Amino acid sequence: MLAEQTALNPIQLHLLEMFNHCDDEKMMLELKEVLAEFYAKQVQEEANRLWDEGTLNGEAIERILEEHWRTLHPSTSISMF
């Protein structure tokens, strides 16, 4: 059986090139931290947008906090909002 080949998009290729230049673990960890900060900012901006438009509110956050994410059964439907 032939393995399925997946094409990488330009962002994925760029990230691979960046990690290719990491000469040691310290550099790799620093780059991973920068990426984590980038994605945290994206999530925060999206949460702010949802809050401003009224989709996300205190009640929705309480429902999210009550969810058991680690043991989600495949037949369970997720509806946060």
For each residue, the residues with C-beta under 8 A, 3 or more apart:
1:
2:
3:
4:
5:
6:
7:
8: 12 13 16
9: 12 13
10: 13 14
11: 14 15
12: 8 9 15 16
13: 8 9 10 16 17
14: 10 11 17 18
15: 11 12 18 19 35
16: 8 12 13 19 20
17: 13 14 20 21
18: 14 15 21 22 31
19: 15 16 22 28 31
20: 16 17
21: 17 18 27
22: 18 19 27 28 31
23: 27
24: 27 28
25: 28 29
26: 29 30
27: 21 22 23 24 30 31
28: 19 22 24 25 31 32
29: 25 26 32 33
30: 26 27 33 34
31: 18 19 22 27 28 34 35
32: 28 29 35 36
33: 29 30 36 37
34: 30 31 37 38
35: 15 31 32 38 39
36: 32 33 39 40
37: 33 34 40 41
38: 34 35 41 42
39: 35 36 42 43
40: 36 37 43 44
41: 37 38 44 45
42: 38 39 45 46
43: 39 40 46 47
44: 40 41 47 48
45: 41 42 48 49
46: 42 43 49 50
47: 43 44 50 51 56
48: 44 45 51 52
49: 45 46 52 53
50: 46 47 53 55 56 81
51: 47 48 54 55 56 57
52: 48 49
53: 49 50
54: 51 57
55: 50 51 60 81
56: 47 50 51 60 61 81
57: 51 54 60 61
58: 61 62
59: 62 63
60: 55 56 57 63 64 80 81
61: 56 57 58 64 65
62: 58 59 65 66
63: 59 60 66 67 80
64: 60 61 67 80
65: 61 62
66: 62 63
67: 63 64 78 80
68: 71 72
69: 72
70:
71: 68
72: 68 69 76 78
73: 76
74:
75:
76: 72 73
77:
78: 67 72
79:
80: 60 63 64 67
81: 50 55 56 60
